[in-house]
């Protein structure tokens, strides 16, 4: 590692002082500003902004003829912001500037403030979904269904994103890396889901769905990067908003949130707080058959649970400009959750079609989960031109989970009469996980179209888990030796990357290489086992883009990535459901490796079609194992073999009328599973998913949204799933001169959002329907207030993602 770091430092020095500075072919935009009587508007200030985030590029002043021009630009989309004393401010655009060409913005008219109809006039509008060459951008404020919801709720309506159990899946149905303002979230599994549910949608500005995030990010970004961009003011001044919501349907949902942002010339301060009180039902119907010793046994399970969650979450942070080009910042966020689960399941056991006996299991679970994370970051320009930039990040996360359960089993004969003494269990399972990480990144700009990046990162994880399982014997609880355990997991990952990006005429090239060295140790008491693992991997990424014409951009890339198990997936603790149903972790689980190939075509900067091939070696996921003799059924994670995925995807946004916009995301795929167990036959499947999001602007104040989702029957992992479809709808109305809004959203209107599947894997024969409460009607009120100035500032600004494990309620 020291040798690698030394090589990296050598590259830094060589690039910084010995690189040839290539000259880019410049682009330009010009136009003319006039006042309302068609006279030239001399001495008007024109600011050139990046269309994607409104960051400042350049500024100039119009001459006596009102003419202005910007030269030496990179190809892209730009906005113009025009101001003149005693005239209303105006935005114009966006304008597309091709490479090496000049764009004419034409004549732009500004009006005296006496005739000002509105404070700002903006040409064009933002849709909920914006398709771009390298990513898809979701403008959350345009999503009516997001009102009063959480980040988790927003992702459920996001095109291409799929939530399966405790995983967030994106590109090719792989696990996605979640980031907040470009910084990876250090959570995963059930804890990641908790985190997403704690982040209120009112604090989110945009969501970026990035297929190929590059070598800077963890090699675990197999499913691409989902980057959450928080709301931050660009104008100087203060801003605050409050949101309150309440809903009813399958139980209830309620919440309140507050966001605050203050920006001065040097300081940007932001804070948020949210509270939710939700109650949601969960039902499972599972029918399992076993043929053993000439007898046919049937286990029919009906599971019912109510999940009540009280969440408190907060975040506070600041960015401070120490000097021009030098910024320091911090972010603290955390949550405290109290979860109670009251569950009841009845298992009816039959032999050769005749009822034999039944088991009634009741339990009450109380969980307290809290997590607090700290981030300190620093950014500095090493030269006056800003061509050499260094950034540093340090993170620390402290996660605590305590779960206590009281469980009772009652046994009945075929006639429904009590058969034997009931069994009482209680368990306590505290968990403490700490994560420390630090990273250093460097960027050297070689020319306007060429730059070089390099960086290093190190992380340390310690996961300490205990479970005490007791059984009531003679009115005294005594430990159950086979179910009591202590598991400790330590992990260290050291990583470094190099990345080079350039553009020559109409061709863009990005090449990166990331190396990661992993060392981990797993120790369990029962069984007494210790496993030490060490491995080093290289992860290359190559991306090539070609501008075929002004309205046609072709992009191809290859990337290799890794999917490490969540920490709790390795935990061998046994979760007890009833006498015949358990769940457990797998300390021998190995990571899988993913090779992804994609080629895409972006037409008219709106319509996109892509072809993907994803090959996953050593693929792992949840499986079910069954002992035909004891009849015990266990769910766990296991390595299965190789998974092949072939996919064609269409993103089609259409403006049907000036007030009706629709975005269709269509994925058609073919998959093949080649299992490492030679006794299992290869499985192949075809399928299609369709996400249709429609927006209707009825009046300037009134808008509607209608979301439809369809997924065809398909085979996934070890099970054949039936058709999945559901529909959401919402309405929004602006009040208080657009400072406030009222929204009403109805989710899963026809109560069809559930998973139903049949598994005939190995010696299994299972049919199951899994339904989490999803039909609600939620009303939301939002009010925004604050002060602002027209001035702007140009802001220069996996470990925890895997924290946690199964979302199993047991």
C-alpha positions in Angstrom: 0.0 0.0 0.0 2.9 2.4 0.8 4.4 1.6 -2.6 1.1 2.4 -4.3 0.7 5.7 -2.4 4.2 6.6 -3.4 3.5 6.0 -7.0 0.3 8.0 -6.7 2.3 11.0 -5.2 4.7 10.7 -8.1 1.8 10.9 -10.6 0.5 14.0 -8.7 3.8 15.8 -9.1 4.3 14.8 -12.7 0.9 15.9 -13.7 1.0 19.2 -11.8 4.3 20.4 -13.2 5.1 18.5 -16.4 1.7 18.1 -18.3 1.3 19.7 -21.7 -1.7 22.1 -21.7 -3.8 21.1 -24.7 -6.0 23.9 -26.3 -9.7 23.2 -26.7 -11.8 24.4 -29.6 -13.9 27.2 -28.1 -17.6 27.7 -28.4 -19.4 31.0 -28.0 -22.8 32.6 -27.5 -23.9 36.1 -28.4 -27.1 38.2 -28.6 -28.6 41.6 -28.1 -30.5 43.2 -25.2 -33.2 45.7 -25.8 -35.7 47.6 -23.8 -39.5 47.5 -24.4 -39.5 50.3 -27.0 -36.9 48.3 -29.0 -34.0 50.6 -28.1 -30.6 49.0 -27.3 -30.1 48.3 -23.6 -26.6 49.5 -23.0 -24.7 48.7 -19.7 -27.0 45.8 -18.9 -25.3 43.0 -16.9 -25.5 39.5 -18.4 -24.5 36.5 -16.3 -24.0 33.2 -18.0 -25.2 30.2 -15.9 -24.9 26.4 -16.2 -28.4 25.2 -17.1 -28.1 22.1 -14.9 -27.4 23.8 -11.6 -27.5 27.6 -12.2 -23.8 28.0 -11.2 -22.1 31.1 -12.6 -19.8 30.6 -15.6 -19.0 34.2 -16.7 -20.5 37.7 -16.7 -20.3 40.7 -19.1 -21.9 44.1 -19.8 -23.7 44.9 -23.1 -22.2 47.7 -25.3 -24.0 50.8 -26.6 -25.8 48.7 -29.2 -27.0 46.3 -26.5 -24.7 43.6 -27.9 -23.0 41.0 -25.7 -20.9 37.9 -26.3 -19.3 35.0 -24.3 -16.3 33.2 -25.9 -14.1 30.3 -25.0 -17.0 28.1 -23.7 -17.3 24.4 -23.4 -20.2 22.7 -25.3 -23.4 22.5 -23.2 -26.6 24.1 -22.1 -26.6 27.6 -20.6 -29.0 30.2 -19.1 -28.7 33.9 -19.4 -29.5 36.2 -16.4 -30.0 39.8 -17.3 -30.2 42.8 -14.9 -30.3 46.6 -15.5 -31.1 49.4 -13.1 -34.8 50.2 -13.0 -35.6 47.1 -15.1 -37.0 43.8 -14.1 -34.5 40.9 -13.8 -34.9 38.3 -16.4 -33.8 34.7 -17.2 -33.6 33.5 -20.7 -32.8 30.1 -22.2 -31.7 27.4 -22.0 -29.5 27.7 -25.0 -27.5 24.8 -26.4 -24.0 25.7 -27.5 -22.4 23.1 -29.8 -18.7 22.3 -29.7 -16.6 24.8 -31.7 -19.6 26.8 -32.9 -21.4 30.1 -32.0 -25.0 30.2 -30.8 -27.2 33.3 -31.4 -29.4 34.0 -28.5 -31.3 36.6 -30.6 -32.9 39.7 -29.2 -33.9 39.6 -25.6 -36.3 42.3 -24.3 -36.4 43.6 -20.7 -39.1 45.7 -19.2 -39.2 48.6 -16.8 -40.1 47.7 -13.2 -43.3 49.7 -13.5 -44.6 47.1 -16.0 -43.1 44.2 -14.2 -45.7 41.3 -14.2 -43.7 39.0 -12.0 -40.4 39.2 -10.2 -38.6 36.8 -12.6 -39.6 35.6 -16.1 -38.2 32.2 -16.9 -38.3 30.7 -20.4 -38.9 26.9 -20.2 -40.1 24.7 -17.4 -38.7 21.8 -15.2 -40.2 18.4 -15.6 -40.1 15.8 -12.8 -37.8 13.6 -15.0 -34.9 15.0 -17.0 -33.0 12.6 -19.2 -29.3 13.5 -19.8 -26.4 11.8 -21.5 -24.8 10.5 -18.3 -27.7 10.5 -15.8 -31.4 11.0 -15.2 -32.3 13.9 -12.9 -35.5 13.9 -10.8 -36.8 17.4 -9.7 -38.4 16.4 -6.5 -40.5 19.5 -6.1 -42.3 18.6 -9.3 -43.3 15.3 -7.9 -46.7 15.6 -6.3 -46.5 12.1 -4.9 -43.4 13.1 -2.8 -45.3 15.6 -0.7 -45.3 14.7 2.9 -43.3 11.6 2.2 -39.8 10.5 2.8 -36.8 9.9 0.5 -37.8 6.2 0.5 -41.3 7.2 -0.9 -39.7 9.3 -3.6 -37.5 6.5 -4.7 -40.5 4.1 -5.0 -41.8 6.3 -7.9 -38.4 6.9 -9.5 -37.9 5.4 -13.0 -35.6 2.4 -13.1 -35.3 2.2 -9.3 -36.6 -1.0 -7.6 -36.9 -1.7 -3.9 -36.8 -5.4 -3.1 -36.8 -6.3 0.6 -33.9 -4.4 2.2 -32.1 -3.5 -1.0 -32.2 -0.4 -3.4 -31.7 -1.7 -6.9 -31.0 0.3 -10.0 -28.9 -0.4 -13.1 -29.4 -4.0 -14.1 -31.3 -4.8 -10.9 -28.0 -4.4 -8.9 -27.5 -2.7 -5.5 -27.0 1.0 -5.9 -24.7 3.2 -4.0 -26.6 6.0 -2.2 -24.9 9.4 -1.7 -25.9 12.7 -0.2 -24.5 15.7 -2.0 -21.9 13.4 -3.6 -20.8 11.8 -0.3 -21.6 8.0 0.0 -24.1 7.1 2.7 -22.5 4.7 5.2 -25.6 2.5 5.7 -27.2 -0.4 4.0 -29.8 -3.1 4.5 -32.5 -2.4 7.0 -30.5 0.5 8.4 -30.3 2.1 5.0 -34.1 1.8 4.6 -34.5 3.5 8.0 -32.2 6.3 6.9 -34.2 6.8 3.7 -37.5 6.8 5.6 -36.1 9.4 8.0 -35.1 11.9 5.3 -38.1 14.0 4.5 -38.8 14.8 0.8 -39.2 18.5 1.7 -35.4 18.7 2.3 -34.5 17.3 -1.1 -33.9 19.4 -4.2 -33.0 16.8 -6.9 -32.1 13.2 -7.2 -29.4 12.1 -9.8 -29.6 8.5 -11.1 -26.1 8.0 -12.5 -25.3 4.8 -14.4 -21.5 5.1 -14.4 -20.2 7.3 -11.5 -16.5 6.7 -12.2 -13.5 5.5 -10.2 -13.8 8.2 -7.5 -16.7 6.3 -5.9 -16.6 2.9 -4.2 -16.2 -0.1 -6.4 -19.4 -1.4 -4.7 -21.5 1.0 -6.9 -22.5 -2.0 -9.1 -26.0 -0.6 -9.6 -24.8 2.9 -10.3 -25.0 5.9 -8.0 -28.2 7.5 -6.6 -27.1 11.0 -5.5 -29.5 13.0 -3.3 -29.0 16.7 -3.6 -30.3 18.6 -0.6 -31.9 22.0 -0.9 -29.4 24.9 -0.5 -30.0 28.5 -1.4 -27.9 30.0 -4.2 -29.0 33.5 -3.4 -27.7 35.4 -0.4 -30.2 35.5 2.5 -32.2 33.2 4.6 -34.9 30.6 3.8 -37.1 28.4 5.8 -40.0 26.0 5.2 -42.3 23.9 7.3 -44.2 20.9 6.2 -47.0 19.0 8.0 -48.8 15.9 6.7 -51.3 13.3 7.8 -52.7 10.3 6.1 -55.0 7.3 6.6 -55.6 4.0 4.8 -54.1 0.8 5.8 -53.4 2.2 9.3 -52.0 5.7 9.3 -49.0 8.1 8.6 -48.2 11.5 10.0 -45.2 13.8 10.1 -43.8 17.3 10.4 -40.6 18.7 9.0 -38.6 21.9 9.2 -35.8 23.2 6.9 -33.6 26.2 7.3 -30.9 27.7 5.1 -28.8 30.9 5.6 -26.3 32.1 3.0 -23.9 35.0 3.3 -20.9 36.0 1.3 -18.8 33.4 3.1 -21.1 31.2 5.2 -23.8 28.7 4.1 -25.6 27.3 7.1 -28.3 24.6 6.7 -30.4 22.5 9.2 -33.4 20.3 9.2 -35.6 18.3 11.6 -38.2 15.7 11.0 -40.7 13.7 13.0 -42.9 10.8 11.8 -45.4 8.6 13.5 -46.4 5.8 11.2 -48.3 2.5 11.6 -48.3 0.0 8.8 -49.7 -3.6 8.5 -47.7 -6.5 7.1 -49.3 -9.8 6.0 -47.7 -12.9 4.6 -49.4 -16.1 3.4 -47.0 -19.0 2.9 -47.9 -22.5 1.8 -45.1 -25.1 1.9 -45.3 -28.8 0.9 -42.9 -31.6 1.7 -43.0 -35.2 0.3 -41.1 -37.4 2.7 -41.3 -41.1 3.5 -44.3 -41.6 1.2 -46.2 -38.8 3.1 -47.3 -35.4 1.8 -46.9 -32.7 4.5 -48.4 -29.2 4.1 -47.4 -26.2 6.3 -49.7 -23.3 5.8 -48.6 -20.0 7.4 -50.7 -16.9 7.9 -48.6 -14.0 9.3 -50.1 -10.7 10.5 -48.1 -7.8 12.0 -48.6 -4.1 12.8 -45.4 -2.0 12.7 -45.5 1.3 14.6 -42.5 3.5 14.1 -41.8 6.9 15.8 -38.8 8.6 14.0 -36.9 11.7 15.0 -34.2 12.8 12.6 -32.0 15.9 12.2 -29.2 17.3 10.2 -27.1 20.4 10.6 -24.2 21.6 8.6 -22.2 24.6 7.4 -19.8 25.6 4.6 -17.4 28.5 5.3 -15.1 30.2 2.8 -11.8 30.7 4.6 -10.3 32.5 1.7 -11.1 32.7 -2.0 -10.9 29.2 -3.3 -10.6 27.6 0.2 -13.7 26.2 2.0 -14.2 24.1 5.1 -17.5 22.4 6.0 -19.1 20.0 8.4 -22.3 17.9 8.5 -23.9 16.1 11.4 -27.0 14.0 10.9 -28.7 11.3 12.9 -31.9 9.7 13.9 -33.5 8.0 16.8 -36.2 5.5 16.1 -38.6 3.6 18.4 -40.2 0.6 16.7 -42.8 -1.7 18.1 -44.0 -4.8 16.2 -47.0 -6.8 17.3 -47.2 -10.0 15.3 -49.3 -13.1 15.1 -48.9 -16.1 12.9 -50.8 -19.3 12.6 -49.2 -22.4 11.1 -51.6 -25.2 10.1 -49.9 -28.6 9.5 -51.6 -31.2 7.3 -50.6 -34.8 6.4 -51.9 -36.2 3.1 -54.5 -33.4 2.9 -55.9 -33.9 6.5 -55.4 -31.4 9.2 -52.9 -32.7 11.7 -52.2 -29.8 14.1 -51.5 -26.1 14.3 -49.2 -23.6 16.1 -50.3 -20.2 17.1 -47.3 -17.8 17.7 -47.7 -14.3 19.2 -44.9 -11.9 19.9 -44.2 -8.3 20.9 -41.0 -6.7 19.7 -39.6 -3.4 21.0 -36.6 -1.8 19.2 -34.6 1.3 19.8 -32.3 2.4 17.0 -30.2 5.4 16.9 -27.4 6.6 14.7 -25.3 9.7 14.5 -22.8 10.5 11.8 -20.2 13.3 11.5 -18.5 14.6 8.4 -15.7 17.1 8.1 -14.6 18.3 4.7 -12.1 20.7 3.2 -11.5 22.0 -0.3 -8.7 24.3 -1.6 -7.4 25.6 -4.9 -3.7 25.1 -5.1 -3.2 27.9 -7.7 -5.0 31.1 -8.5 -6.5 29.8 -11.7 -8.2 26.9 -9.8 -6.6 24.3 -12.0 -5.3 22.3 -9.1 -7.8 21.4 -6.5 -7.5 19.2 -3.4 -10.4 18.0 -1.3 -10.5 16.0 1.9 -13.2 14.2 3.9 -13.3 12.5 7.3 -16.4 10.5 8.5 -17.3 8.9 11.8 -20.6 7.0 12.4 -21.9 5.4 15.7 -24.8 3.1 15.4 -26.7 1.4 18.2 -29.6 -1.1 18.0 -31.4 -2.8 20.9 -34.2 -5.2 20.3 -36.2 -7.1 22.9 -38.9 -9.7 22.1 -41.4 -11.7 24.1 -42.7 -14.7 22.2 -45.3 -17.4 23.0 -46.1 -20.6 21.1 -49.4 -22.4 21.6 -50.0 -25.9 20.2 -53.4 -27.4 19.1 -54.5 -30.7 17.8 -56.6 -31.4 14.6 -59.8 -30.4 16.4 -58.4 -27.1 17.5 -58.0 -28.2 21.2 -54.9 -27.2 23.2 -52.5 -30.1 22.9 -49.5 -29.4 25.2 -48.0 -26.8 27.3 -47.2 -23.5 25.7 -43.6 -22.4 25.1 -42.4 -19.0 26.1 -39.3 -17.3 24.8 -37.6 -14.0 25.3 -34.6 -12.5 23.6 -32.4 -9.4 23.8 -30.1 -8.6 20.9 -28.0 -5.4 21.2 -25.8 -4.3 18.3 -23.1 -1.6 18.2 -21.4 -0.7 14.9 -18.8 2.0 14.5 -17.4 3.2 11.1 -14.4 5.5 10.5 -13.3 6.6 7.1 -11.1 9.3 5.6 -10.3 10.3 2.0 -8.2 12.6 -0.1 -8.9 13.6 -3.7 -6.9 15.7 -6.1 -7.9 17.2 -9.5 -5.5 18.7 -12.0 -7.1 20.6 -15.0 -4.8 20.3 -18.0 -7.1 22.3 -20.4 -10.7 23.4 -20.7 -11.6 19.9 -21.8 -9.0 17.7 -20.1 -8.4 16.9 -16.4 -6.8 14.3 -14.2 -8.2 12.9 -10.9 -6.6 10.8 -8.2 -7.4 9.9 -4.6 -7.0 7.6 -1.7 -9.5 6.4 1.0 -9.3 4.2 4.1 -12.1 2.9 6.3 -12.4 0.8 9.5 -15.5 -1.0 10.6 -16.3 -2.8 13.9 -19.6 -4.6 14.4 -20.3 -6.1 17.8 -23.5 -8.1 18.1 -25.0 -10.2 20.9 -28.1 -12.2 21.4 -29.5 -13.7 24.6 -32.2 -16.2 24.0 -34.1 -17.6 27.1 -36.9 -20.2 27.5 -39.4 -20.3 30.4 -38.8 -23.4 32.5 -40.6 -23.8 35.9 -41.5 -20.1 35.9 -37.8 -19.2 35.4 -36.2 -18.1 32.2 -33.1 -20.1 31.4 -30.7 -19.6 28.4 -31.2 -21.7 25.3 -27.6 -22.6 24.4 -28.1 -23.2 20.7 -29.8 -19.8 20.2 -27.5 -17.6 22.4 -24.4 -16.2 20.6 -21.9 -13.3 20.3 -20.6 -12.2 16.9 -17.8 -9.7 16.2 -16.9 -8.5 12.7 -13.9 -6.2 11.8 -13.2 -4.9 8.4 -10.6 -2.6 6.8 -10.6 -1.4 3.3 -7.8 0.7 1.7 -8.5 2.1 -1.7 -6.8 4.4 -4.3 -7.9 5.5 -7.8 -6.6 7.3 -10.9 -8.9 8.9 -13.5 -8.3 10.7 -16.8 -11.0 12.6 -18.8 -10.6 14.5 -22.0 -12.6 15.8 -25.0 -11.2 16.0 -28.5 -13.6 17.7 -31.0 -16.8 15.6 -30.7 -15.3 12.7 -28.8 -15.1 12.4 -25.0 -13.0 9.7 -23.2 -12.9 8.8 -19.5 -10.6 6.1 -18.2 -10.2 5.2 -14.5 -8.6 2.4 -12.4 -9.5 1.8 -8.7 -7.7 -0.6 -6.4 -9.2 -1.9 -3.2 -7.5 -4.0 -0.5 -9.9 -5.7 1.9 -9.1 -7.4 5.2 -11.8 -8.7 7.5 -12.2 -10.9 10.5 -15.3 -12.7 11.8 -15.6 -14.3 15.2 -18.6 -16.2 16.5 -19.0 -18.0 19.9 -21.6 -20.6 18.9 -20.4 -22.3 16.8 -16.8 -21.4 17.9 -15.5 -20.1 14.6 -13.0 -17.5 13.3 -12.5 -16.5 9.7 -9.9 -14.1 8.4 -10.0 -13.0 4.8 -7.8 -10.8 2.8 -8.1 -9.9 -0.9 -7.0 -7.2 -3.4 -8.9 -6.3 -6.5 -8.6 -3.8 -9.4 -11.7 -2.2 -10.9 -11.3 -0.6 -14.3 -13.8 1.8 -15.9 -13.8 3.0 -19.5 -16.3 5.4 -21.1 -16.4 6.7 -24.6 -18.9 9.3 -25.9 -19.3 10.4 -29.5 -21.4 13.4 -30.7 -22.8 12.0 -34.0 -24.8 15.2 -34.6 -26.2 18.2 -32.8 -29.1 16.0 -31.6 -27.5 12.6 -31.3 -25.0 11.6 -28.6 -23.7 8.0 -28.5 -22.1 6.7 -25.2 -20.5 3.3 -24.4 -18.9 2.1 -21.1 -17.5 -0.9 -19.3 -17.1 -1.2 -15.5 -16.1 -3.9 -13.1 -17.5 -3.7 -9.5 -17.9 -5.6 -6.3 -20.9 -6.4 -4.1 -19.8 -7.1 -0.5 -22.3 -8.6 1.9 -24.0 -6.4 4.5 -22.4 -6.8 7.9 -25.6 -8.4 9.3 -25.7 -10.8 6.4 -22.6 -12.4 7.9 -24.1 -12.6 11.4 -24.9 -16.3 12.2 -27.6 -15.4 14.8 -30.8 -17.4 14.5 -34.1 -15.5 14.2 -37.0 -17.6 15.6 -40.4 -17.3 13.8 -41.9 -20.5 15.0 -41.0 -24.1 15.6 -40.6 -24.8 11.9 -39.3 -21.4 10.5 -36.0 -19.7 11.2 -33.8 -17.0 9.6 -30.0 -16.7 10.0 -26.9 -15.1 8.6 -24.0 -16.7 6.8 -20.5 -16.0 8.0 -19.0 -17.8 5.0 -20.8 -15.5 2.4 -18.4 -14.2 -0.2 -18.6 -11.0 -2.3 -19.7 -11.2 -5.9 -18.1 -9.4 -8.9 -20.1 -7.6 -11.6 -19.0 -6.8 -15.2 -21.2 -4.3 -16.8 -21.3 -3.3 -20.5 -23.6 -0.5 -21.8 -24.2 1.5 -25.0 -26.7 4.3 -25.1 -28.0 6.9 -27.5 -29.3 10.3 -26.4 -31.5 12.0 -29.0 -32.4 15.7 -28.9 -31.1 15.8 -25.3 -34.4 14.1 -24.2 -34.9 10.6 -25.6 -32.6 7.8 -24.5 -32.2 4.2 -25.5 -29.6 1.9 -23.9 -28.4 -1.7 -24.2 -26.9 -3.4 -21.2 -25.1 -6.7 -20.5 -24.4 -7.5 -16.9 -22.5 -10.6 -15.8 -22.3 -11.3 -12.1 -19.9 -14.0 -10.8 -20.3 -15.7 -7.4 -23.8 -14.1 -7.3 -25.4 -14.1 -3.8 -28.9 -13.4 -2.5 -31.5 -14.7 -0.1 -32.4 -18.4 -0.4 -34.5 -20.8 1.5 -33.2 -24.1 2.8 -35.4 -27.0 4.1 -34.6 -30.1 6.2 -37.1 -32.7 4.9 -36.7 -34.8 8.1 -37.2 -32.1 10.8 -39.4 -30.0 8.4 -37.5 -26.8 9.5 -37.4 -24.1 6.9 -34.6 -21.5 7.1 -33.9 -18.3 5.1 -30.3 -17.1 4.6 -28.0 -15.5 2.2 -25.9 -17.8 0.0 -23.6 -17.7 -3.1 -25.5 -19.2 -6.0 -23.4 -19.1 -9.2 -23.4 -16.8 -12.2 -26.1 -14.4 -13.3 -26.4 -13.1 -16.9 -28.6 -10.1 -17.6 -29.4 -8.5 -21.0 -31.5 -5.4 -21.1 -32.8 -2.7 -23.4 -34.2 0.4 -21.8 -36.1 3.4 -23.2 -36.6 6.8 -21.5 -39.3 8.7 -23.4 -40.4 12.1 -22.1 -43.2 13.6 -24.2 -44.9 17.0 -24.1 -48.3 15.9 -25.3 -49.7 19.4 -24.9 -48.5 22.6 -23.2 -50.1 21.4 -20.0 -49.7 17.7 -20.3 -46.3 15.9 -19.9 -45.6 12.2 -19.8 -42.4 10.3 -19.2 -42.3 6.6 -20.0 -39.4 4.4 -18.7 -39.5 0.9 -20.3 -37.1 -1.9 -19.5 -37.2 -5.2 -21.4 -34.8 -7.9 -20.2 -33.6 -11.5 -20.6 -31.9 -13.2 -17.6 -30.1 -16.5 -17.1 -29.0 -18.1 -13.8 -26.3 -20.8 -13.9 -26.1 -22.3 -10.4 -22.8 -23.6 -8.9 -24.7 -26.6 -7.6 -24.6 -29.0 -10.6 -27.8 -30.7 -9.5 -29.8 -27.5 -10.2 -30.9 -26.8 -13.7 -30.1 -23.5 -15.4 -33.0 -21.0 -15.3 -33.9 -18.4 -18.0 -36.5 -15.7 -18.0 -37.8 -12.7 -20.0 -39.7 -9.7 -18.7 -40.6 -6.1 -19.0 -41.2 -3.2 -16.5 -43.0 0.0 -17.4 -43.1 3.2 -15.4 -45.4 5.9 -16.7 -45.4 9.2 -15.0 -47.9 11.9 -16.2 -48.1 15.5 -15.1 -51.0 17.9 -15.8 -50.7 21.7 -15.3 -54.4 22.6 -15.1 -54.0 26.2 -14.0 -50.9 28.2 -12.9 -51.8 27.1 -9.3 -53.4 23.6 -9.9 -51.4 20.5 -11.0 -52.1 16.8 -11.1 -49.8 13.7 -11.2 -50.6 10.2 -12.2 -48.1 7.3 -11.8 -48.6 3.8 -13.3 -46.2 0.9 -12.7 -46.3 -2.6 -14.4 -44.0 -5.5 -14.1 -44.6 -8.7 -16.1 -44.3 -12.2 -14.6 -40.6 -13.1 -14.2 -38.2 -15.5 -12.6 -36.0 -13.9 -9.9 -33.2 -15.6 -8.0 -35.0 -18.9 -7.1 -38.7 -17.9 -7.5 -41.2 -17.3 -10.2 -43.0 -14.0 -9.5 -46.5 -13.1 -10.7 -47.5 -9.8 -12.4 -47.0 -6.6 -10.3 -48.9 -3.4 -11.0 -50.1 -0.4 -9.1 -51.3 3.2 -9.5 -50.7 6.4 -7.6 -52.2 9.8 -8.1 -51.9 13.3 -6.6 -53.1 16.9 -6.8 -51.3 20.1 -5.7 -52.6 23.6 -5.3 -50.5 26.8 -4.6 -51.7 29.3 -2.0 -50.4 32.4 -0.2 -49.0 33.9 -3.5 -47.0 30.6 -4.1 -45.4 30.7 -0.7 -47.5 27.7 0.4 -49.0 24.6 -1.1 -51.7 22.0 -0.4 -51.2 18.5 -1.7 -53.3 15.4 -1.7 -51.8 12.1 -2.7 -53.3 8.6 -3.0 -50.8 5.7 -3.1 -51.6 2.2 -4.4 -55.2 3.1 -5.2 -56.4 -0.4 -6.0 -54.3 -2.2 -3.3 -52.4 -4.3 -5.8 -48.9 -3.5 -4.7 -47.7 -6.9 -3.3 -45.3 -9.7 -4.2 -46.6 -13.1 -5.0 -44.3 -15.9 -6.1 -43.8 -19.7 -6.3 -40.4 -21.3 -5.6 -39.5 -24.8 -6.7 -35.8 -24.6 -5.9 -33.8 -27.7 -4.9 -36.2 -29.6 -2.5 -38.5 -26.6 -2.0 -42.1 -26.2 -3.0 -43.4 -22.8 -1.7 -46.1 -20.4 -2.7 -46.1 -17.0 -0.9 -47.9 -13.7 -1.0 -46.2 -10.8 0.8 -48.1 -7.6 1.3 -46.8 -4.5 3.2 -49.4 -1.8 3.8 -49.2 0.7 0.8 -52.6 2.2 0.3 -52.9 5.6 1.9 -54.4 9.0 1.3 -52.0 11.7 2.5 -52.7 15.5 2.8 -49.7 17.8 3.1 -49.3 21.5 3.8 -46.1 23.4 3.1 -45.2 27.0 3.8 -42.0 28.7 2.7 -40.7 32.0 4.0 -37.5 34.0 4.0 -35.5 36.9 2.6 -33.0 36.9 -0.4 -30.7 39.0 -2.4 -30.2 38.9 -6.2 -26.5 38.2 -5.6 -25.2 34.7 -6.1 -22.2 32.8 -5.1 -20.4 30.3 -7.2 -20.1 27.4 -4.8 -16.9 25.3 -5.1 -17.9 22.9 -3.2 -19.6 2.0 1.1 -18.8 1.2 4.3 -21.8 2.5 6.1 -23.9 1.8 3.0 -23.5 -1.9 4.0 -24.2 -1.3 7.7 -27.1 -3.5 8.8 -28.7 -6.4 7.1 -32.0 -8.1 6.6 -35.2 -6.2 7.0 -36.7 -9.3 8.4 -38.9 -8.3 11.3 -37.9 -11.2 13.5 
